[in-house]
């Protein structure tokens, strides 16, 4: 049974299940869920805790031994198994499938790892454990989801606040939920009267946005120019190598070129064959509606020139050119406009 992160703590009030599967690449939600499980388990009498990591040197017999051994000092035990790759391998899959039907009521099994796809969720071992327990997926929050999370956090701290205050916190911490949680904790200490407004926030918040190249690409495909420039500024401040971004832009251009060709020739678009899963298909559809074949041709030429330029010479302000390229993808008519390295991204 799937339980979403924002409802996980509430679900624990209905009692513990035999197994929990916690996966995702959003550290704050994941940390809080695991902590909530540990606390609830301890309150329920699971005094002994065993931590296992299924890395390359891991022996699956250790998991079997842990589930079969009983401590002299604790009648119930909590076993945490980390899957660093999100997959247990053939041997591990078989053992986990078998454990699903043999777990004792005095053993609580928590399995956690990085982001997983539908392929993992459809495996026999995952389904077997899910049938006896709960799984939750912790993915980065954006837009309305992020705003809702901040609102709930502020309400939990007893704050009185405005929608503008929520937006300001989101802008300052976007891409870094852990930073948002820390800032709200600081605000609770700084303003014991629990009254928040934009003026107070502006003086108290520290800009801790964290982005990666993949977020940049998604925002660019959606055509959000302001956020695109903001992410570029953040990537530049974090010292991300410009060639990494060029590589990502070229890859996205190649995908859009294929999609445009399929569309122009009346062929059916088979998204999975292009490596585009359902949650990102809308981004490409927006870009296809926005960019004509001629515009894609012009972008391709600009990308080739930039790629050659970055490889052969030292560009003083490469992020100015990267901004120029990203804005082309968003539909800004800059194809025939020269860029100035001394320009300000803001």
N, C-alpha and C positions, 0 to 999 in steps of 0.2 A: 504494500500500500504506500503510495507516495504522499508525503506531507511536505508542504512548502515551508521554507525557512521561517517565514513570518508567523506561521501557526505551529511551529514545532514545540515550543515551550508549553503551549496550551494543550497539545496532544499528550504530553507526559502526565498531565493531571488525570488522564483516563487509565493510567497504569502502564508499566513497562512491558514491552514486547520481548520476545526471545532474542531478536537480532536487529541491528540497525546498520544501514548502509548509507554512509555520508560521503558524498563526492562533490568535487567542484574546485574552482580556482579563485574563489572569493574568500580570502583568509578570515575576515572579521566574522562573517556569518558562520563559517565552519568552526572557528574557535569557540564561539558562543554555544553552538549546538553540542559540541563535544564536552564542553564544561558543564552544560546543563545535564547531559547524560551521566557524567561522572558524579555530579552532586546528587541527582535523583537516585542513582544506583546505590550510592553509599547510604542514603537515607533508608533504602529498601533492604539493607543488610548485606550488600555486595562489598564486603570489607577488603577482600584480596583483589589486587589488580595486576594483571600480566600484560606487558606490552611487547608485541612482536612486529618485526619489519620484514616483509617478504621481498628482500632484495636478491641479488644474484647468488649469494652464498647461503640463502635461507633453506633450511630443511623442514619440509612440511610435517615431518613427524613431531616437531616441536609443538605445532598447533594441536595435533591429535593428543599428545601427552598432556597438554594444558587443559584440554576439555575433559580428560578422563581422571586427572589427579584431583584429589581433595585435600585441602590444607587442614592441619591439626588445629589451627587457630581461627579459621574462617569457614563457615558452612556454605557460603555463596561467593562466587568469584566473577570478576569482570575481566574479559579478555579483549584487548584492543589489537587489531591486526591492520597494519598499514600496507597498502598496495601502492608502491611508488609509481608504477606505470598505469595503475587502474585496472590491470589484468593479472589474474593469478597464474596463467600458463596452464598447460594441459593437466599436469599432476595436481596443481592447486585447485583447478576447477572441479576435478573429480572428488577431491577431499571435501571441498566446500559444499558440493551437492549432497554428499553423504551426510555431512554434519547437520544439514538443514532438518533432517528427520530424526536425528539422534541427540540433539542438544538437550541437556538437562534443564529443568526449571530453576536449578540453582546456578546456572551459568548464563551470563549475559555476554553476547558477542557483538562487538562493534567493529565494523570494517570501514576504513576510510581511505581516500586517495584523491588524485587530481580529477580534473574534468573528464567525464566519459561520454561516449556517444550512444546512439540507439543500438549499435552493434553489441555493446557490452550489456545493455539492459535486456536484450533479447536472448542472452545466453542461458543455458540450463541452470548453471550455478546461481546466477543472479535471480532468476525467477523463483528458484527453490527457496532461497533465503528470504526474498521479498514476500513469499506466501506466508511465512511465519513471523514476519517482522515489518519494518518500515524503512523506506528509503527516501532520502532528500538530496536535492541537487542545489549547490550553492554557487550561483553564477553572478557576475558583476551586475549591479543595478544601475539603470540609466533612466533619464526622463521621469515619468510619473511614478515609476517604481521607487526610484531614489527619493523623490519628494515624499512619498508615502512612508518610507522607512524613517526619514528624518522627522516627520511629523509624529510618528509613533514614539520615537526616541525622546523627543522633546516632551511629549505628553507624559511619558513614563517618569521623567524627571520633575514633573509638575510645573512646567513653564507655561506662561501666557505668551503667545507669539502671533505674528501676522504671516500671511502667505509670502510676503516679500522677504521675511526673515528666513523662511524655509528655502526660498530660491537662492538667497545669498549664501547660505551654508552649503547648498548643493554646488553652486558655482565654485566655491573655494575648495571643496573636497572631492569634486567629481573624479571618478577613477580610483578613489582611495577611501573605501568605506571605513577602514580602521582609523584614518585621520579624522573622519567625520565624528566617529564615536568619541575619540579623544578630545576633540574640540568641544563637543557637547558637555563632556565631563568637566572641562576647564570652565565653561560658561556657568555651570552649576556652582562652582566654587567662587567665580568672580562676581556673580549676581545672585546672592542668596534670596533676594526678593522675588526671583523667578519671573521677572519682567524683561522681555526681549523686544528690541526694535532695531531698525537698520543702523542707526547711529552707534549703538552699543556694539553691534556685531562687527561693523566696519573697523572699529578700533581694537577688537579682541581677536579676530580671526587671523590665522596665518594661512596663506595660500599653499595648500599641500596637494593640489591636483596631481594625479599620476596617470599617464596615458601610455599606450604602447602603439606600435605601428599598425596593428590590426584594428584598433579603435579608430585611428586616423583614416584608414581606408573605408571603413563602414560609414563614418560621418561624411567623408568626401563623396561616396556614392549616393548618399541621401541628398547631397546638394546643400548641406548646411555650411555656408561660407564662414560665418563668424566662429563657429566651434572648430572648424577646420584650421583656421589661422591660430586659434588659441592652443590647440593641440600641438601644432608645429612649434609654437613658441616654447611650450613645455618640453617637447622633445629636444629642442636646441639647447635649452638650459640644462638638460640632463646629459648632454654630450652624446646623443645617439648618432652613430655614424651615418652621414648623408647617403652613402651608397646602399645602405640597407633600405632606406625609404625609396630610392630610385628603383631598386629591385622590386619592391612591393608595387610601385606605380606601374612598372612595365608589365608585371604579372596581371594586374587588374585591367590594363589596357588590352592585353591579349585576350582575356576573357570577354570583355565587352565587344571586341572586334568579332569574335566567334559568334556571340549572341546576335550582333547586328547582321552578320551574314545569314544566320539561320532565319532570322526574322524577314530579311529582304527576299530570300528565296522560298519563303512559305513553308519551311521545314519545322517539324515539331521540336521544341526545346526540351531535351531530357536533362533536367537540372543535375541529378546525381552524377551523370557521366562527365559533367564539367566540374565536378567537385564542389557544387553549390548546394548546400542543404536548405531545408525549408525556411529556417529562421533568417536566412540572408537573401532569399530570392527577391523579396520586396525591394531591397536596396538596388539590385541590378535592374529591376524593372523601372525604378525611378530614373536611373541613369540612362537607360535606353530611350525613355520618353523625352529626355532632356537633350541628348546628344545625337546629331545626325551622322551619317557616314562621312561626310566632308569634315565635320568637326573632329571625329575620331581619327581621321587621316592626319589632320593638323596636329593633334595631340601626339600621335605616334612619331611624327617628325621631330617635334620638340623634345620628346623623351629620348630619342636616339641621339640628338645633339647634346643634351644634358649628360647622358650616360658617357659619351665620348669625352666631353669636357671634364667631368669629374675624374675620369680615369687617367687623362693625359696631363692635366694641369692642376695647380692648386687654386681653388676658388676661395676668395677672401670671405665672402658671405654666402656659402652654398644654400643656406635656408631661404634666402630671398628667391633664388631660382626654384627651390622646392615649393615655395608658396605660390609662385607664378604657375607652376605645373598643376598643383592641386586645384587652384581656382579655375583652371581650364576644364577640369573634370566636373566642377560644380556648375559650369555653364557661363562663366564670366568671359566675355569676348576679348581675350587677351592674346589670341594666337599670333597676331601681327604686330604686337607691341613689344618693344625691347624692354628688358628688365634692368634695373639699376641696382648694383650690389650695395650701394650705400643707403638704399631705401629702408624705411622702418616697417617691420611686420605689423605693427600696431596701427 
